[in-house]
Amino acid sequence: MNKPKHHIFVCASFRTSGDPQGVCHKKGSTAFLPYIENEIIDRGLTDVIVSSCGCLKGCDDGPVMVIYPDNVWYGKVDGEEAIDEILDALEDDGVADNYKIA
């Protein structure tokens, strides 16, 4: 495996006990993973990977995604339209300002 240029983390709200308790999980963030993965493949973004992760402590803005190493935080990522806008920006080496929270 080659080292990816970008790593997308999708908050799954898991706590250290292993239980999903936060906003992101309740709003279906983990259901976005297959869509994101398929879009990455369809767009030929071979240098991008996606992972679900524990709570990112951004409940006020959930569902939350973070793109590293750019350290761009996105909030209210609530469907395919938001994901498409974020991935479009990633392809253009830009930022999806409509969803950026940090």
C-alpha positions in Angstrom: 0.0 0.0 0.0 1.2 3.5 -0.9 1.1 6.2 1.7 -2.1 8.2 1.1 -1.9 12.0 0.4 -5.2 12.5 2.3 -6.9 10.6 5.1 -10.6 11.4 5.7 -11.8 10.6 9.3 -15.6 10.3 9.8 -16.7 10.7 13.4 -18.6 7.6 14.5 -19.2 8.9 18.1 -17.6 5.9 19.8 -16.5 6.4 23.3 -13.7 4.6 25.1 -16.2 2.0 26.3 -17.0 1.2 22.7 -20.5 2.6 22.8 -21.7 5.1 20.1 -23.3 7.9 22.1 -22.8 11.1 20.2 -24.6 13.2 17.6 -22.6 12.0 14.6 -23.6 8.4 15.0 -27.2 9.3 15.8 -27.3 11.3 12.6 -26.0 8.4 10.5 -22.4 9.3 9.9 -21.3 5.7 9.5 -23.9 5.2 6.8 -21.9 7.7 4.7 -18.8 5.5 4.6 -19.8 3.4 1.6 -20.8 6.5 -0.3 -17.5 8.2 0.4 -15.5 5.1 -0.5 -17.4 4.7 -3.8 -16.9 8.3 -4.6 -13.2 8.1 -3.9 -13.0 5.1 -6.3 -15.2 6.7 -9.0 -13.2 9.9 -8.9 -9.9 8.0 -9.2 -8.6 9.4 -5.9 -6.1 6.6 -5.4 -4.2 8.7 -2.8 -7.2 9.2 -0.5 -8.5 6.8 2.2 -11.4 7.0 4.6 -11.9 5.7 8.1 -14.5 5.9 10.8 -13.1 7.0 14.1 -14.1 7.6 17.7 -15.7 10.8 19.0 -14.1 13.9 17.6 -15.8 16.1 20.2 -17.6 18.2 17.6 -21.2 17.3 18.6 -22.5 20.8 18.1 -21.5 20.5 14.4 -22.2 16.8 13.8 -21.8 14.9 11.7 -18.1 15.8 11.6 -15.4 14.9 9.1 -11.7 15.8 9.3 -9.2 15.7 6.4 -5.6 15.1 7.2 -2.9 16.2 6.8 -4.7 19.4 5.9 -6.4 19.6 9.3 -9.6 20.8 7.7 -12.7 20.1 9.9 -16.1 19.9 8.3 -19.4 19.9 10.2 -23.1 19.3 9.4 -22.0 16.8 6.8 -25.5 15.4 6.5 -25.7 13.7 3.1 -24.4 13.1 -0.4 -24.6 16.8 -1.5 -22.3 17.8 1.4 -19.9 14.9 0.7 -19.8 15.7 -3.0 -18.9 19.4 -2.3 -16.2 18.3 0.2 -14.7 15.8 -2.3 -14.9 18.4 -5.1 -12.9 20.8 -3.0 -10.4 18.1 -2.1 -9.9 17.3 -5.8 -9.2 21.0 -6.5 -6.9 21.3 -3.5 -9.4 23.7 -1.9 -11.8 23.8 1.0 -15.6 23.4 1.0 -16.3 26.6 2.9 -20.0 25.8 3.3 -19.1 23.0 5.7 -15.8 24.1 7.2 -15.8 24.5 11.0 -12.1 24.7 11.7 
